[in-house]
């Protein structure tokens, strides 16, 4: 008796032997985005990491391997340590106040009352103002003689203040402008979180006789905690990456009191042409933001409530 050989079902399902399967459709759709991401994000990052271990020429060519010397030079440089401290001070001044003010404005304007839409438009309007336009506007307000702020100070009997030229006031003036610029975005995010809270939660508070602050502490803040966490994280990252306001208002002065980390990086790279040192500063900034973001996530993840 002879037996016929059973056909190989695996070959029948996959096609001819040795034939490659076509790429999945999702890979084809993602490929252009992945190529752009690799070209403009991954490659520059890896290039920066490599350059940070080399001395470079004024054209950016790597000339000599110096190992960790660029990093050692930075942490023994008084100007860089000053910019590091200034960045932390600037972050401490801007981030908490931005979150608190945007939360306060969102809570006050979330009520459905006549004319409230006008205030919502005003509170979110800074989101549509560019850094350049905002800098010009505040530069006029801070002008030592013709500025409106100094005119008010003189009207009250005080002396004109060098808001952007006095070492005691410059960092606070820049911080105030930064808070004003970032308030619109934070306000819109928190307003969106407030609108997603079901009215039944507030009705329960009214039944037990809770007031405004009880409702804010027990209902509003816990239920918009994901939005608060997002706003706090993005504000923190933006503070460490601030550049435009510094460049247009103070150029890092006076006496480097507003010379933040990103502006110091810009000076070393495109003014002094020390690309190795600038690359090392970029890596330090990246690691610093990564570390702070991870610590913030670990410390606040238990405080976030998801409905």
C-alpha distance (Angstrom), angle and dihedral (degrees) to the residues before:
residue distance angle dihedral
X1 . . .
X2 3.77 . .
X3 3.80 125.5 .
X4 3.76 123.2 -147.9
X5 3.77 115.5 -129.7
X6 3.80 111.9 -108.9
X7 3.84 113.8 -121.0
X8 3.79 117.5 -107.0
X9 3.80 102.4 -108.1
X10 3.81 93.0 -167.8
X11 3.81 90.6 60.8
X12 3.77 90.5 45.4
X13 3.81 90.5 54.8
X14 3.78 99.0 42.9
X15 3.78 99.1 38.4
X16 3.77 129.2 -124.0
X17 3.78 118.1 2.7
X18 3.78 112.3 -91.6
X19 3.79 94.1 14.6
X20 3.84 112.6 138.5
X21 3.78 119.5 -126.9
X22 3.81 115.8 -117.9
X23 3.78 118.5 -107.9
X24 3.80 114.6 -89.1
X25 3.77 114.0 -98.8
X26 3.82 92.9 -117.6
X27 3.82 90.5 57.5
X28 3.80 90.7 53.1
X29 3.81 91.2 51.0
X30 3.81 93.2 47.4
X31 3.79 96.5 43.7
X32 3.85 97.5 85.3
X33 3.82 91.7 49.6
X34 3.80 91.8 45.7
X35 3.80 91.2 50.8
X36 3.82 92.0 50.4
X37 3.82 90.7 46.2
X38 3.80 91.4 49.8
X39 3.81 93.2 46.3
X40 3.80 99.1 46.0
X41 3.83 102.4 28.0
X42 3.79 115.3 20.7
X43 3.81 97.3 38.7
X44 3.86 95.3 47.2
X45 3.81 89.9 47.3
X46 3.81 93.3 51.1
X47 3.81 90.1 43.9
X48 3.81 89.6 52.6
X49 3.81 91.7 50.2
X50 3.81 91.5 52.1
X51 3.82 94.1 43.8
X52 3.81 91.7 52.5
X53 3.82 89.0 69.4
X54 3.81 94.6 52.7
X55 3.78 139.8 69.6
X56 3.79 110.1 -124.4
X57 3.76 139.3 -156.2
X58 3.80 123.3 -120.0
X59 3.81 88.6 -92.8
X60 3.80 92.9 55.5
X61 3.80 98.1 -104.3
X62 3.80 115.0 145.1
X63 3.81 107.0 -117.4
X64 3.80 107.5 168.1
X65 3.78 136.8 14.5
X66 3.82 108.6 -122.2
X67 3.80 101.3 168.0
X68 3.81 113.1 -152.7
X69 3.79 94.4 -11.8
X70 3.82 93.3 106.3
X71 3.80 89.6 55.7
X72 3.82 92.7 45.3
X73 3.79 91.0 50.5
X74 3.80 90.9 52.1
X75 3.80 95.6 52.5
X76 3.79 90.8 48.3
X77 3.82 93.0 47.8
X78 3.81 113.4 99.7
X79 3.82 93.5 -154.4
X80 3.79 92.8 53.9
X81 3.80 92.8 46.6
X82 3.81 88.1 50.1
X83 3.81 91.0 52.1
X84 3.80 89.2 48.7
X85 3.81 91.7 53.3
X86 3.80 92.0 44.0
X87 3.80 90.6 52.8
X88 3.80 91.5 53.6
X89 3.82 90.8 48.0
X90 3.81 91.3 48.4
X91 3.81 90.5 49.5
X92 3.79 91.6 48.6
X93 3.80 90.8 51.3
X94 3.79 98.9 45.1
X95 3.82 109.8 33.6
X96 3.83 101.9 55.8
X97 3.82 93.5 41.0
X98 3.81 92.3 47.8
X99 3.81 92.2 52.2
X100 3.82 94.8 43.3
X101 3.82 95.4 46.5
X102 3.81 94.0 45.2
X103 3.83 90.2 48.9
X104 3.80 91.3 49.4
X105 3.80 93.0 49.0
X106 3.80 92.0 45.8
X107 3.81 93.1 51.1
X108 3.81 92.6 47.2
X109 3.80 94.9 47.4
X110 3.82 97.5 40.5
X111 3.80 91.0 83.2
X112 3.80 115.2 100.9
X113 3.78 101.0 -123.2
X114 3.81 131.6 139.4
X115 3.80 112.9 -81.3
X116 3.81 94.5 12.8
X117 3.81 90.6 119.4
X118 3.82 89.5 67.9
X119 3.79 91.3 57.7
X120 3.81 91.6 46.5
X121 3.79 89.3 54.5
X122 3.81 91.7 49.1
X123 3.81 94.2 47.1
X124 3.81 93.1 50.1
X125 3.82 96.5 39.5
X126 3.81 95.5 95.6
X127 3.79 88.9 68.2
X128 3.81 88.5 71.8
X129 3.82 95.0 50.1
X130 3.79 118.6 94.4
X131 3.78 122.5 -133.0
X132 3.81 90.3 -114.1
X133 3.80 94.2 52.8
X134 3.80 92.6 43.8
X135 3.80 91.3 49.4
X136 3.80 92.2 52.1
X137 3.80 90.9 49.0
X138 3.81 94.3 50.0
X139 3.78 92.4 41.8
X140 3.79 87.8 61.7
X141 3.80 91.6 48.0
X142 3.83 91.0 49.7
X143 3.83 94.6 47.5
X144 3.83 107.8 133.4
X145 3.84 95.6 -131.2
X146 3.81 110.8 12.2
X147 3.80 97.1 32.8
X148 3.79 118.7 116.4
X149 3.81 93.4 -132.3
X150 3.79 94.1 57.4
X151 3.79 90.9 44.9
X152 3.80 88.2 57.0
X153 3.82 90.3 47.4
X154 3.82 91.2 51.3
X155 3.80 91.6 45.8
X156 3.82 87.7 56.2
X157 3.82 90.3 51.5
X158 3.79 99.4 -99.6
X159 3.78 132.5 124.0
X160 3.83 123.3 -102.6
X161 3.80 113.4 -88.1
X162 3.79 125.3 -142.1
X163 3.79 94.3 -133.1
X164 3.80 93.8 179.2
X165 3.81 99.7 23.5
X166 3.80 102.4 46.8
X167 3.80 115.4 87.1
X168 3.81 90.3 -143.1
X169 3.81 96.2 54.9
X170 3.82 107.8 27.6
X171 3.82 98.6 84.8
X172 3.82 91.1 46.7
X173 3.80 91.9 48.8
X174 3.80 91.5 50.6
X175 3.81 90.3 46.8
X176 3.81 91.2 52.6
X177 3.81 91.3 52.0
X178 3.81 90.8 47.8
X179 3.80 91.8 51.9
X180 3.80 90.2 50.0
X181 3.82 92.1 49.0
X182 3.82 95.4 48.6
X183 3.79 97.2 40.7
X184 3.80 95.6 85.9
X185 3.81 96.2 56.8
X186 3.80 94.0 44.8
X187 3.80 90.6 46.8
X188 3.81 93.2 53.2
X189 3.82 93.0 48.8
X190 3.81 92.7 50.0
X191 3.79 92.0 43.8
X192 3.79 88.8 55.4
X193 3.80 89.7 51.7
X194 3.81 91.6 50.2
X195 3.80 92.5 50.7
X196 3.82 89.8 56.1
X197 3.81 93.2 59.2
X198 3.79 111.3 104.7
X199 3.81 115.2 -121.8
X200 3.80 90.7 -130.1
X201 3.81 89.5 75.8
X202 3.80 91.7 58.8
X203 3.80 91.4 43.5
X204 3.79 88.9 57.2
X205 3.81 89.9 53.3
X206 3.81 91.0 51.1
X207 3.80 90.3 52.0
X208 3.82 92.3 56.0
X209 3.81 90.6 44.2
X210 3.82 98.2 -111.7
X211 3.79 118.4 166.5
X212 3.80 132.7 -142.4
X213 3.80 97.5 -77.3
X214 3.81 92.5 43.1
X215 3.81 89.2 52.8
X216 3.80 90.9 46.8
X217 3.80 93.9 49.5
X218 3.80 99.6 39.6
X219 3.81 103.3 33.5
X220 3.81 116.0 11.8
X221 3.80 102.5 45.7
X222 3.85 96.4 41.4
X223 3.81 93.0 48.0
X224 3.82 95.4 47.1
X225 3.81 93.1 41.3
X226 3.86 91.8 112.1
X227 3.81 89.2 56.3
X228 3.80 91.0 44.7
X229 3.79 90.7 50.6
X230 3.82 91.0 50.1
X231 3.81 93.0 48.2
X232 3.80 92.4 47.1
X233 3.82 92.5 49.4
X234 3.81 95.7 47.2
X235 3.81 91.8 44.5
X236 3.80 90.2 51.6
X237 3.80 93.2 50.8
X238 3.82 92.2 45.1
X239 3.80 90.6 51.4
X240 3.80 91.9 55.5
X241 3.80 90.5 47.1
X242 3.82 98.0 47.0
X243 3.78 113.0 139.4
X244 3.81 115.1 132.5
X245 3.80 98.4 66.3
X246 3.80 92.1 46.4
X247 3.78 93.1 48.5
X248 3.80 95.1 49.2
X249 3.81 101.3 37.4
X250 3.82 109.7 32.8
X251 3.84 110.0 -1.7
X252 3.79 87.4 -137.8
X253 3.79 95.2 -53.9
X254 2.91 162.9 162.6
X255 3.81 95.1 62.0
X256 3.83 91.1 -29.8
X257 3.82 91.9 -64.7
X258 3.82 90.8 134.8
X259 3.80 97.2 32.6
X260 3.81 100.1 125.0
X261 3.81 124.3 -169.6
X262 3.79 97.0 -96.5
X263 3.80 92.6 47.8
X264 3.82 90.1 48.8
X265 3.81 88.2 51.5
X266 3.80 90.0 50.6
X267 3.81 91.9 50.9
X268 3.79 93.6 50.7
X269 3.80 93.4 46.2
X270 3.81 104.8 39.3
X271 3.81 104.0 20.6
X272 3.81 104.0 34.0
X273 3.85 94.8 24.7
X274 3.82 92.8 -135.9
X275 3.78 96.2 144.0
X276 3.80 95.4 167.1
X277 3.79 92.2 57.1
X278 3.81 91.6 42.7
X279 3.81 90.7 51.8
X280 3.80 90.1 51.6
X281 3.80 89.2 51.3
X282 3.79 89.9 51.6
X283 3.81 91.8 52.8
X284 3.82 91.5 47.8
X285 3.80 90.2 50.4
X286 3.81 90.9 49.1
X287 3.81 92.9 50.0
X288 3.79 91.7 45.2
X289 3.81 93.8 52.6
X290 3.81 90.6 44.3
X291 3.80 92.3 51.0
X292 3.80 95.0 46.3
X293 3.82 91.8 46.1
X294 3.80 91.5 51.3
X295 3.81 92.4 47.6
X296 3.78 90.6 47.5
X297 3.81 91.2 50.4
X298 3.80 92.4 50.2
X299 3.79 93.3 47.2
X300 3.81 98.0 45.2
X301 3.82 105.1 32.4
X302 3.82 90.6 90.0
X303 3.79 90.4 53.6
X304 3.82 94.2 55.5
X305 3.81 115.0 97.0
X306 3.80 120.1 -161.4
X307 3.78 117.5 -160.0
